[in-house]
Amino acid sequence: MRIGFIGLGRMGANMVRRLIRDGHDIVAYNRTAEKTKEIEGEGAEGSYSLEELVGKLEKPRAVWIMVPAGDATEAQIDELMELLEPGDTIIDGGNSNFHDSRRRHDKVAEKGLKFIDAGVSGGIWGLANGFCLMVGGDADAVQPLEPIFRSLAPPDGYLHVGAAGAGHYVKMVHNGIEYGMMQSYAEGFEILHASEYELDLGGISKLWNHGSVVRSWLLELAERAFESDQDLTHLRGWVEDSGEGRWTVQEAIDLNVPAPAITLALLTRLRSRQEDSYGAKVLAALRNEFGGHAVKTE
């Protein structure tokens, strides 16, 4: 198939490479021309404006957007709406809020365009292993593009999960679960690291991936992380969140669904970004005031 692709960051470029490897024709565009030139050298057809990209595609066109969620995605969709024609399809593969995806579906439909929201998981390993694809949208938009989705995904790694917004909804909850899993591993390994035993954390990570009920790809990554320095002295304990965990917690609240593990995992990430917690200072002050408990000062 022939498809346009906007956004050649770490994931986007690897997605293009995987599609080229499977025989698809890709017309690629990136805001910075250097990345477009780089992917041209690997078999894609480069374009240096959205007008050029659209002009190089045959009707009905399909354009995949792989840029940061929010304003950047909105701007790309708005620009494409002025260039595409009825029957063409826009695919948003970023981590967009599912509410935005529903709205965008309705917005582009007013111009006769189709919209697909594709939740994508796989990170920088997707080129070799394939990308897990959670796709939302109308069936008449999704089905013609299934060869693209199946090329990107590993076997059984693609599913049309539902109507507009469903792809990003499932990806949102997927990332919320990821928060909780990562937090559990982090706490467990901290206990092991603090114990009186001299434990090989990389070896334990490898061990647990052979027959254990906690085996996972995250444990494989933990093994890699512990290889050179299991004390992780080169890292700061600063953990960012990209939004999906917050949205998952908010959705749980809206649905009256208790999600304590995911919620606490999110809050722990917020705590990681504080050099010194003001709330902890208040706790120390109160303990000192009511019980005369010792405090530590600067």
PAMI-949467 format. One line per 10 residues: number of its first residue (from 1); their letters; for each residue x, y, z of N, C-alpha, C. Coordinates in pm, whole numbers, always signed. Last residue first. Example, Ala and Ser with C-alpha at 12.3 -4.5 7.8 and 13.67 -1.06 7.14 Angstrom:
2 = SA = +1285/-225/+708/+1367/-106/+714/+1290/+3/+787; +1319/-569/+780/+1230/-450/+780/+1320/-330/+780 $
***
This chain:
298 = ETKVAHGGFE = +1782/+2150/+5811/+1880/+2174/+5703/+2019/+2198/+5761; +1688/+1898/+6055/+1687/+2032/+5997/+1795/+2043/+5890; +1468/+1648/+6164/+1596/+1677/+6102/+1587/+1813/+6035; +1316/+1595/+6486/+1312/+1634/+6345/+1455/+1655/+6295; +1159/+1388/+6733/+1279/+1451/+6677/+1257/+1485/+6530; +846/+1466/+6881/+931/+1374/+6808/+1045/+1450/+6742; +655/+1591/+7036/+794/+1619/+7064/+891/+1528/+6993; +396/+1556/+6966/+460/+1450/+7044/+603/+1476/+7079; +299/+1776/+6831/+210/+1707/+6923/+281/+1604/+7010; +529/+1884/+6699/+443/+1969/+6781/+361/+1887/+6880 $
288 = NRLAALVKAG = +642/+1674/+6558/+724/+1744/+6657/+636/+1823/+6754; +434/+1613/+6389/+480/+1511/+6482/+563/+1574/+6595; +426/+1856/+6246/+313/+1817/+6330/+353/+1710/+6431; +674/+1852/+6110/+644/+1960/+6204/+531/+1920/+6299; +645/+1627/+5947/+751/+1629/+6048/+721/+1735/+6154; +430/+1714/+5785/+417/+1595/+5869/+520/+1595/+5982; +554/+1932/+5660/+438/+1955/+5747/+418/+1837/+5840; +746/+1795/+5512/+790/+1890/+5615/+676/+1919/+5713; +582/+1658/+5337/+661/+1581/+5435/+712/+1671/+5547; +487/+1876/+5188/+394/+1799/+5269/+466/+1716/+5374 $
278 = YSDEQRSRLR = +715/+1952/+5055/+661/+2042/+5156/+564/+1967/+5248; +977/+1739/+4974/+833/+1753/+4980/+791/+1849/+5091; +1234/+1823/+4769/+1201/+1803/+4909/+1053/+1835/+4925; +1219/+1788/+4493/+1348/+1778/+4560/+1329/+1752/+4709; +983/+1603/+4321/+1003/+1703/+4426/+1140/+1683/+4490; +939/+1398/+4153/+988/+1521/+4092/+1005/+1634/+4193; +826/+1191/+4288/+965/+1174/+4244/+1025/+1304/+4190; +561/+1261/+4320/+651/+1278/+4433/+797/+1271/+4390; +463/+1181/+4072/+462/+1324/+4107/+560/+1351/+4220; +494/+906/+4098/+570/+978/+3995/+575/+1127/+4025 $
268 = TLLALTIAPA = +310/+861/+4299/+451/+838/+4328/+539/+905/+4224; +73/+906/+4162/+112/+1001/+4266/+259/+983/+4304; +73/+678/+3994/+79/+813/+3938/+128/+913/+4041; +51/+479/+4187/+167/+480/+4098/+184/+617/+4034; -198/+537/+4293/-80/+557/+4377/+48/+558/+4293; -357/+467/+4069/-360/+603/+4125/-234/+630/+4207; -303/+196/+4036/-267/+290/+3929/-262/+432/+3983; -404/+103/+4284/-265/+78/+4245/-220/+176/+4137; -679/+184/+4298/-580/+236/+4392/-436/+216/+4347; -935/+227/+4156/-810/+190/+4089/-693/+237/+4175 $
258 = PVNLDIAEQV = -1279/+178/+4153/-1161/+193/+4237/-1037/+143/+4163; -1495/+357/+3953/-1419/+233/+3957/-1295/+253/+4045; -1662/+565/+3877/-1674/+509/+4012/-1608/+371/+4022; -1608/+689/+3642/-1687/+565/+3634/-1711/+501/+3770; -1449/+900/+3723/-1574/+930/+3655/-1667/+808/+3651; -1229/+756/+3825/-1312/+837/+3914/-1449/+864/+3852; -1134/+646/+3587/-1176/+558/+3696/-1266/+632/+3794; -1067/+881/+3452/-1174/+797/+3399/-1225/+701/+3506; -854/+965/+3612/-973/+1048/+3602/-1092/+968/+3549; -674/+756/+3563/-723/+779/+3699/-851/+862/+3696 $
248 = TWRGEGSDEV = -632/+795/+3290/-686/+669/+3338/-746/+686/+3477; -516/+1047/+3284/-647/+1029/+3221/-712/+900/+3269; -275/+992/+3414/-370/+1088/+3473/-510/+1067/+3416; -164/+816/+3227/-191/+771/+3362/-291/+861/+3432; -129/+982/+3003/-227/+873/+2998/-260/+819/+3135; +72/+1176/+3058/-70/+1214/+3054/-166/+1098/+3063; +334/+1112/+3098/+299/+1173/+2970/+151/+1203/+2955; +549/+1183/+3369/+430/+1113/+3320/+380/+1188/+3199; +885/+1118/+3486/+784/+1202/+3422/+660/+1118/+3395; +1079/+1084/+3764/+996/+1007/+3671/+884/+1097/+3617 $
238 = WGRLHTLDQD = +1389/+1079/+3903/+1289/+1171/+3849/+1209/+1096/+3744; +1620/+984/+4041/+1488/+922/+4056/+1375/+1013/+4016; +1893/+986/+3815/+1816/+1051/+3919/+1679/+985/+3925; +2164/+757/+3745/+2029/+808/+3723/+1981/+889/+3843; +2401/+640/+3802/+2403/+740/+3695/+2267/+804/+3673; +2358/+439/+3983/+2415/+563/+4034/+2415/+674/+3929; +2237/+187/+3994/+2179/+292/+3909/+2229/+430/+3951; +2325/-40/+4110/+2291/+69/+4202/+2229/+188/+4128; +2397/-198/+3902/+2267/-225/+3961/+2229/-124/+4068; +2538/-136/+3618/+2543/-76/+3751/+2408/-95/+3818 $
228 = SEFAREALEL = +2513/-296/+3391/+2638/-226/+3414/+2651/-171/+3556; +2255/-431/+3422/+2376/-496/+3372/+2504/-425/+3414; +2013/-323/+3488/+2101/-359/+3598/+2238/-410/+3552; +1886/-291/+3242/+1919/-171/+3320/+2019/-201/+3430; +1844/-557/+3164/+1935/-471/+3087/+1981/-351/+3170; +1655/-627/+3359/+1781/-700/+3350/+1885/-617/+3275; +1448/-457/+3286/+1514/-440/+3416/+1650/-508/+3416; +1375/-571/+3044/+1434/-437/+3043/+1503/-407/+3175; +1269/-808/+3140/+1382/-814/+3048/+1453/-678/+3044; +1058/-701/+3284/+1167/-765/+3357/+1290/-782/+3269 $
218 = LWSRVVSGHN = +897/-615/+3074/+954/-515/+3165/+1068/-574/+3248; +813/-856/+2971/+912/-780/+2894/+975/-672/+2983; +786/-1093/+3244/+735/-994/+3150/+850/-930/+3074; +683/-1293/+3526/+767/-1273/+3407/+702/-1173/+3313; +552/-1362/+3753/+574/-1218/+3732/+661/-1192/+3610; +545/-1637/+3770/+419/-1571/+3736/+437/-1421/+3715; +830/-1792/+3611/+767/-1719/+3722/+638/-1653/+3676; +955/-1908/+3392/+858/-1985/+3465/+785/-1914/+3576; +1179/-1687/+3374/+1176/-1827/+3334/+1084/-1905/+3428; +1204/-1437/+3473/+1145/-1449/+3340/+1140/-1592/+3290 $
208 = WLKSIGGLDL = +1341/-1459/+3709/+1196/-1446/+3716/+1128/-1456/+3580; +1610/-1462/+3612/+1549/-1579/+3674/+1398/-1573/+3669; +1646/-1193/+3535/+1651/-1301/+3435/+1583/-1427/+3487; +1625/-1071/+3787/+1534/-1032/+3678/+1528/-1142/+3572; +1841/-1193/+3913/+1705/-1221/+3961/+1602/-1184/+3855; +2052/-1081/+3769/+2031/-1225/+3767/+1892/-1264/+3813; +2019/-815/+3843/+2007/-854/+3702/+1981/-1003/+3689; +2069/-831/+4115/+1935/-793/+4069/+1914/-827/+3922; +2216/-1028/+4323/+2239/-991/+4184/+2102/-959/+4122; +2264/-935/+4663/+2181/-995/+4559/+2216/-940/+4421 $
198 = EYESAHLIEF = +2368/-987/+4954/+2431/-931/+4834/+2366/-998/+4713; +2131/-916/+5214/+2196/-1009/+5122/+2261/-933/+5006; +1992/-729/+5350/+2125/-761/+5402/+2201/-855/+5310; +1822/-507/+5113/+1832/-620/+5206/+1976/-644/+5250; +1785/-314/+4924/+1810/-269/+5061/+1838/-384/+5158; +1728/-454/+4693/+1850/-373/+4697/+1887/-334/+4839; +1476/-560/+4757/+1590/-650/+4734/+1722/-576/+4748; +1331/-320/+4770/+1341/-406/+4888/+1461/-499/+4874; +1359/-237/+4504/+1415/-154/+4611/+1429/-234/+4741; +1220/-434/+4371/+1366/-430/+4355/+1431/-339/+4459 $
188 = GEAYSQMMGY = +959/-367/+4456/+1017/-497/+4485/+1169/-496/+4476; +927/-109/+4349/+923/-131/+4494/+987/-264/+4533; +946/-162/+4073/+1038/-68/+4137/+1043/-91/+4288; +731/-340/+4029/+869/-384/+4008/+968/-294/+4082; +523/-158/+4088/+541/-281/+4166/+682/-335/+4151; +559/+36/+3890/+573/+74/+4031/+594/-49/+4119; +505/-109/+3659/+639/-55/+3680/+662/-19/+3826; +232/-165/+3702/+330/-273/+3691/+471/-223/+3719; +119/+96/+3702/+109/+10/+3819/+210/-103/+3818; +182/+185/+3441/+226/+261/+3559/+229/+170/+3682 $
178 = EIGNHVMKVY = +43/-6/+3289/+190/-1/+3283/+246/+75/+3404; -217/+75/+3335/-171/-55/+3387/-19/-60/+3392; -204/+314/+3189/-230/+317/+3332/-186/+187/+3398; -165/+214/+2933/-55/+288/+2996/-77/+304/+3146; -417/+90/+2896/-291/+13/+2883/-178/+84/+2955; -579/+313/+2904/-586/+217/+3014/-462/+127/+3014; -492/+429/+2659/-487/+504/+2785/-486/+408/+2904; -558/+235/+2472/-417/+266/+2495/-398/+343/+2625; -836/+248/+2487/-768/+124/+2528/-621/+150/+2555; -863/+510/+2385/-915/+475/+2518/-844/+351/+2571 $
168 = HGAGAAGVHL = -761/+497/+2132/-687/+577/+2230/-738/+551/+2372; -962/+328/+2024/-820/+294/+2017/-738/+368/+2122; -1202/+465/+2062/-1178/+341/+2136/-1031/+302/+2135; -1240/+681/+1895/-1191/+706/+2029/-1153/+581/+2105; -1494/+527/+1709/-1403/+642/+1721/-1367/+669/+1867; -1534/+178/+1811/-1567/+299/+1737/-1467/+411/+1766; -1287/-89/+1848/-1418/-27/+1860/-1431/+100/+1779; -1052/-227/+1797/-1114/-243/+1929/-1250/-177/+1941; -892/-416/+1587/-988/-306/+1576/-1078/-315/+1699; -565/-511/+1668/-707/-535/+1689/-784/-406/+1666 $
158 = YGDPPALSRF = -253/-677/+1644/-342/-570/+1596/-485/-609/+1624; -98/-894/+1705/-70/-769/+1775/-150/-651/+1725; -93/-1138/+1581/-196/-1116/+1683/-176/-987/+1760; +247/-1091/+1502/+129/-1176/+1490/+35/-1157/+1610; +317/-732/+1539/+356/-872/+1539/+232/-959/+1519; +235/-455/+1315/+216/-535/+1436/+283/-671/+1425; +275/-345/+1064/+336/-280/+1180/+336/-372/+1302; +122/-511/+902/+267/-501/+879/+338/-441/+1000; -132/-462/+997/-76/-595/+1016/+75/-597/+989; -171/-195/+919/-172/-230/+1061/-105/-366/+1084 $
148 = IPELPQVADA = -164/-224/+639/-68/-137/+708/-57/-178/+855; -385/-392/+591/-250/-436/+553/-140/-354/+619; -604/-229/+685/-553/-337/+768/-419/-392/+722; -730/-33/+546/-592/-6/+587/-533/-118/+673; -994/-108/+503/-904/-95/+387/-757/-77/+425; -1092/-106/+780/-1069/-230/+706/-979/-213/+583; -1129/+163/+873/-1024/+75/+926/-991/-39/+832; -1345/+278/+744/-1215/+346/+742/-1103/+251/+778; -1553/+108/+790/-1523/+138/+650/-1393/+218/+635; -1565/+106/+1072/-1514/-11/+1001/-1476/+20/+857 $
138 = DGGVMLCFGN = -1445/+394/+1244/-1549/+328/+1168/-1490/+214/+1086; -1222/+340/+1529/-1275/+411/+1414/-1384/+332/+1345; -911/+235/+1674/-1050/+276/+1685/-1094/+351/+1561; -676/-11/+1757/-728/+80/+1655/-877/+107/+1676; -384/-79/+1884/-521/-75/+1933/-594/+31/+1852; -100/-264/+1820/-190/-160/+1768/-332/-181/+1818; +231/-310/+1900/+96/-348/+1937/+2/-234/+1899; +482/-348/+1660/+408/-254/+1744/+269/-309/+1773; +782/-550/+1646/+648/-514/+1605/+580/-423/+1706; +1047/-598/+1702/+947/-686/+1762/+806/-664/+1710 $
128 = ALGWIGGSVG = +1200/-409/+1559/+1238/-550/+1559/+1122/-640/+1601; +1052/-173/+1597/+1105/-207/+1465/+1135/-356/+1458; +995/-151/+1873/+891/-190/+1779/+941/-230/+1642; +1163/-54/+2058/+1183/-193/+2021/+1084/-239/+1914; +1090/+194/+2137/+1203/+187/+2044/+1231/+44/+1998; +741/+113/+2174/+858/+195/+2199/+967/+177/+2093; +508/-22/+2197/+623/-97/+2147/+753/-21/+2163; +183/+76/+2096/+276/+40/+2202/+389/-42/+2143; -62/+300/+1995/+57/+227/+1953/+146/+202/+2074; -391/+352/+1897/-300/+343/+2011/-184/+253/+1973 $
118 = ADIFKLGKEA = -528/+535/+1652/-449/+414/+1670/-359/+427/+1792; -819/+644/+1512/-728/+665/+1625/-660/+532/+1656; -914/+772/+1200/-881/+652/+1277/-790/+694/+1391; -1153/+921/+990/-1056/+938/+1098/-1039/+807/+1175; -1234/+1060/+668/-1241/+953/+767/-1129/+972/+869; -1418/+1344/+538/-1295/+1269/+564/-1320/+1161/+669; -1623/+1519/+498/-1623/+1396/+421/-1499/+1312/+438; -1625/+1723/+670/-1565/+1752/+539/-1556/+1626/+453; -1727/+1609/+894/-1804/+1719/+835/-1751/+1758/+697; -1527/+1441/+975/-1640/+1382/+903/-1725/+1489/+837 $
108 = VKDHRRRSDH = -1362/+1599/+1125/-1318/+1569/+989/-1431/+1509/+906; -1524/+1614/+1360/-1481/+1735/+1288/-1443/+1703/+1145; -1553/+1354/+1449/-1672/+1427/+1405/-1634/+1549/+1323; -1283/+1299/+1509/-1358/+1214/+1416/-1478/+1290/+1361; -1235/+1490/+1704/-1169/+1502/+1573/-1237/+1416/+1469; -1388/+1392/+1916/-1419/+1523/+1858/-1358/+1537/+1719; -1259/+1147/+1964/-1401/+1150/+1927/-1436/+1281/+1858; -1006/+1250/+2032/-1022/+1164/+1914/-1167/+1157/+1869; -1054/+1388/+2269/-1009/+1462/+2150/-1031/+1379/+2024; -1117/+1167/+2428/-1218/+1270/+2407/-1183/+1354/+2285 $
98 = FNSNGGDIIT = -874/+1031/+2438/-983/+974/+2359/-1097/+1072/+2337; -576/+1210/+2386/-689/+1184/+2475/-807/+1135/+2392; -308/+1051/+2204/-411/+1153/+2221/-515/+1110/+2323; -40/+958/+2136/-110/+926/+2261/-214/+1034/+2294; -63/+902/+1776/-4/+954/+1899/-86/+914/+2021; -174/+835/+1536/-106/+729/+1611/-41/+777/+1739; -441/+906/+1348/-364/+964/+1459/-306/+851/+1542; -503/+919/+1012/-478/+827/+1123/-393/+900/+1226; -742/+1017/+777/-637/+1063/+869/-626/+962/+982; -837/+951/+443/-835/+909/+583/-716/+968/+656 $
88 = DGPELLEMLE = -1075/+1052/+186/-940/+1035/+239/-946/+1008/+390; -1337/+1113/+135/-1295/+975/+114/-1155/+947/+164; -1281/+1446/+20/-1373/+1344/+73/-1330/+1203/+36; -929/+1537/+48/-1059/+1540/-17/-1149/+1432/+41; -679/+1756/+202/-736/+1628/+164/-877/+1645/+107; -628/+2019/+279/-559/+1963/+163/-621/+1834/+112; -751/+2092/+509/-757/+2188/+398/-699/+2131/+269; -687/+1886/+675/-827/+1903/+637/-844/+1999/+521; -419/+1929/+730/-456/+1823/+635/-600/+1838/+589; -439/+2135/+920/-373/+2160/+791/-414/+2055/+688 $
78 = DIQAETADGA = -571/+1998/+1128/-634/+2116/+1067/-572/+2147/+931; -381/+1802/+1189/-513/+1763/+1138/-580/+1881/+1067; -170/+1960/+1282/-151/+1877/+1163/-285/+1837/+1103; -291/+2077/+1509/-245/+2162/+1398/-227/+2080/+1271; -335/+1852/+1671/-449/+1933/+1625/-410/+2017/+1503; -71/+1773/+1723/-161/+1686/+1647/-277/+1765/+1589; +13/+1997/+1871/+85/+1956/+1750/-2/+1867/+1662; -162/+2008/+2092/-164/+2114/+1992/-97/+2072/+1862; -189/+1661/+2150/-225/+1796/+2189/-222/+1892/+2071; +98/+1444/+2116/-44/+1469/+2136/-68/+1613/+2176 $
68 = PVMIWVARPK = +360/+1464/+1870/+313/+1473/+2009/+164/+1507/+2019; +291/+1255/+1577/+353/+1371/+1641/+300/+1380/+1784; +214/+1101/+1338/+285/+1047/+1455/+364/+1159/+1519; -42/+1035/+1117/+22/+1140/+1196/+84/+1077/+1320; -85/+907/+798/-63/+871/+939/+12/+985/+1007; -319/+923/+546/-203/+991/+606/-199/+958/+754; -440/+812/+241/-433/+784/+384/-306/+847/+437; -664/+881/-33/-538/+894/+38/-553/+851/+184; -815/+697/-290/-833/+769/-164/-704/+766/-83; -571/+892/-467/-700/+884/-399/-746/+738/-396 $
58 = ELKGVLEELS = -216/+887/-403/-331/+864/-490/-459/+855/-407; +25/+1138/-315/-59/+1024/-280/-177/+1012/-376; +158/+1369/-362/+224/+1246/-404/+142/+1120/-374; +11/+1572/-246/+18/+1564/-391/+79/+1436/-443; +66/+1538/+23/-68/+1505/-26/-67/+1487/-177; +337/+1628/+21/+301/+1494/+65/+167/+1452/+8; +314/+1893/-64/+388/+1798/-145/+350/+1655/-108; +169/+1998/+151/+114/+2005/+16/+181/+1903/-75; +345/+1967/+358/+224/+1884/+357/+159/+1884/+220; +685/+1944/+244/+569/+2023/+286/+450/+1929/+285 $
48 = YSGEAGEGEI = +865/+1768/+153/+916/+1876/+237/+809/+1981/+268; +903/+1415/+132/+830/+1537/+95/+867/+1644/+196; +1056/+1112/+9/+1049/+1228/+95/+959/+1337/+40; +989/+782/+20/+984/+896/-71/+963/+1020/+15; +1219/+549/+175/+1094/+625/+170/+1103/+732/+63; +1474/+433/+180/+1372/+379/+91/+1239/+450/+87; +1670/+550/+322/+1635/+413/+361/+1517/+358/+282; +1694/+808/+245/+1807/+720/+217/+1780/+575/+251; +1464/+908/+357/+1471/+893/+212/+1581/+796/+174; +1541/+934/+618/+1453/+822/+587/+1441/+802/+436 $
38 = EKTKEATRNY = +1708/+1162/+590/+1761/+1037/+644/+1674/+919/+605; +1533/+1357/+501/+1643/+1314/+414/+1699/+1180/+460; +1376/+1381/+730/+1316/+1338/+604/+1423/+1286/+510; +1560/+1479/+910/+1505/+1346/+933/+1436/+1292/+808; +1609/+1734/+798/+1718/+1637/+812/+1664/+1495/+830; +1385/+1897/+811/+1414/+1827/+684/+1521/+1720/+699; +1147/+1893/+1058/+1289/+1919/+1031/+1332/+1833/+913; +890/+1785/+1023/+908/+1930/+1034/+1052/+1972/+1009; +865/+1535/+772/+898/+1574/+908/+924/+1724/+911; +713/+1286/+573/+735/+1429/+599/+769/+1448/+746 $
28 = AVIDHGDRIL = +705/+1034/+319/+734/+1078/+455/+757/+1228/+461; +535/+785/+176/+570/+925/+149/+583/+992/+285; +603/+450/+118/+579/+552/+219/+626/+688/+167; +483/+146/+18/+539/+271/-33/+502/+384/+63; +569/-174/+164/+478/-61/+143/+554/+62/+91; +734/-393/+228/+698/-368/+89/+601/-255/+63; +832/-424/+477/+725/-515/+438/+668/-482/+301; +1012/-219/+500/+1065/-356/+501/+961/-456/+455; +836/-6/+520/+918/-21/+399/+968/-164/+387; +739/-57/+779/+648/-61/+665/+725/-78/+534 $
18 = RRVMNAGMRG = +970/-21/+931/+903/-151/+932/+808/-165/+813; +1025/+250/+880/+1122/+146/+841/+1055/+8/+835; +800/+369/+999/+822/+381/+854/+918/+273/+806; +856/+301/+1263/+734/+252/+1200/+746/+259/+1049; +1089/+443/+1304/+1094/+297/+1306/+968/+235/+1247; +989/+705/+1292/+1087/+660/+1192/+1094/+508/+1188; +815/+703/+1519/+766/+725/+1384/+861/+674/+1277; +985/+668/+1741/+887/+566/+1706/+843/+581/+1561; +1155/+897/+1718/+1210/+762/+1740/+1111/+653/+1702; +1002/+1090/+1451/+1074/+1076/+1576/+1118/+931/+1595 $
8 = LGIFGIRM = +873/+1184/+1219/+980/+1084/+1210/+1067/+1085/+1334; +584/+1277/+1084/+645/+1263/+1216/+745/+1150/+1218; +355/+1138/+868/+400/+1265/+923/+456/+1241/+1063; +312/+963/+575/+350/+950/+715/+413/+1080/+762; +89/+818/+336/+169/+930/+383/+196/+915/+532; +107/+512/+152/+51/+591/+261/+145/+707/+294; +27/+235/-40/+96/+364/-40/+28/+454/+64; +84/-119/+0/+0/+0/+0/+87/+124/+0 $
***
